[in-house]
Amino acid sequence: MDNKKLTKSSSNKQVAGVAGGLAEYFEVDPTLVRIAFVVFTFTGGPGLLVYILLALILPEDERKAKNDFTA
């Protein structure tokens, strides 16, 4: 059983790591997730609002936290 958690990406981040985290979780290309957010934003959808909410709600990637303490 795979123990995947939805988190913000620490390795594949452009702004807050939300799109990278979603892409890692669903195993898709992060560019597709970023394009989806842009399309939803410019077609009158809640793309930007959803991105901001996820940036506030999603936890940081645990791998980043572990690497910060070993540096």
N, C-alpha and C positions, 0 to 999 in steps of 0.2 A: 504494500500500500504506500502510495506516494504522499509524503507529508508536506505538501505545498502550502505556502501562506502567501496571501496577497499583501505585498509591501511595496513601498517606493523603492525603485532601483537605485543602488549606489554606484553601479558600474555603467549603466546605460541611461544617463540623465542629460537632458537638454535644459529644462527649466527646473522642475521640482522632482523629477523621477517618476511621475505618475504613469506616463505612457510607457516608459521602459518597464516599470513594474507590472503593468497590465500585460504587456507583450511577453514578459518572462513567465507569468502565471498561465496565460493561455497558449504559450508556445507558438507565437506568431511574430512576424517582423515588426519591430517597434515603429518603423516608418508608416506602416498601415494604420496603426493605432493613432499616431500623430495626425495623419491625413483625416482619419475619421473625426477626431476632435475639431479640426479646422472646418471640415464640411458641415458638421452639426452646428458649429458656431455661426457660419455665414449663411446657412439656409434658415435661419430663424429659430434654430433649436437651442437647447440649453448646454451646448458644448463647453463653453467657457465656465459657466456656473458649475457644471459637473466636475470639470478639471479642478477648479478652486476648492470645491468641497472635498474631493478626493485628496488633494494636496494637504488639507488640514486634518483629514480623518485617518488616512493610511499611515501605519507606523513605518519608521525607517527600517531599511534592510538590516537584519542582525549581523550579516557579514561585515558591514561597514563598522558597526559598533565594536565588533571584536578586533578589527584591524586598527581602529583608533587607539585602543588600549595597548597594542603591541608595538606601536611606533615610538 
